[in-house]
Every structure is written in C-alpha cells, then in structure tokens.
C-alpha cells in the first residue's frame, strides 16, 4: 500500500510542497477516520492506490502514482522515486533534472548575459 507520508516526502524533495509535519502516528490516525486531504493530496484508504489525486502537483502524481513516464520527463531517477513510494524502497539521494533542461553551449538565448540594474 502506498503511504501518504512517503508520497509527500517524495513530492517535497522533487517538486516542493510540504513534507509531512508532526508524528506519523498523527497522520495515520487522521487517515483512518476516512478520506482526507493533506497539502492538496487526497487520500482514501479504501481505494487502491489510496492517493487519489494531487491538486497542486498533478504532473508528479501522474509520474509517480500513475506511472506515466511523460508526466515528468525532466525528473531523473523516476524509477527510483516510484520504487520509494510504491514499495517503501530507499529514498533516492537527491532529485536531479535531466541534462535536456540545461542550456546548451550553442544556445545564444540562454548563454547571453543579462545585466541587472
């Protein structure tokens, strides 16, 4: 089962947002009482997966929960983040963006200097 806290930790590390605050036992007890929402993440324990949607980060939700590779193609180690969330695997060290988003040397638009006055 996918844990809401694990998903929220992954989301905060990869795209921002709040990490779970307070003890995990408090989070677990709130979820047991029925559907609830944490920082835009909707959790319903009776469903599989229990994370129903992520209002604030739909691309991350699609990439991790929906296992959609096109959801966040710029996130390197996507498989490791999925493993962390779905199977309680080890947390990847640090999220990195693929080099496709780094400006190319020959790209003048990104290489030009902009002076701030």
FENVENZI-V100876 format. One record per backbone hydrogen bond with DSSP energy under -1.0 kcal/mol. NH is the residue of the N-H (numbers start at 1). CO is the residue of the C=O. If there is no record, write none. Layout:
# FENVENZI-V100876
nh=(NH/NH)
co=(CO/CO)
This chain:
# FENVENZI-V100876
nh=(7/8/9/10/11/12/13/14/15/27/28/29/30/31/32/34/36/38/41/42/43/44/47/52/55/61/62/63/64/65/66/68/71/75/76/81/82/83/84/85/86/87/89/98/101/102/107/108/111/112)
co=(3/4/5/6/7/8/9/10/11/23/24/25/26/27/28/31/43/41/38/53/36/50/44/42/40/57/58/59/60/61/61/62/68/72/96/77/78/79/80/81/82/83/83/74/98/99/104/106/107/108)
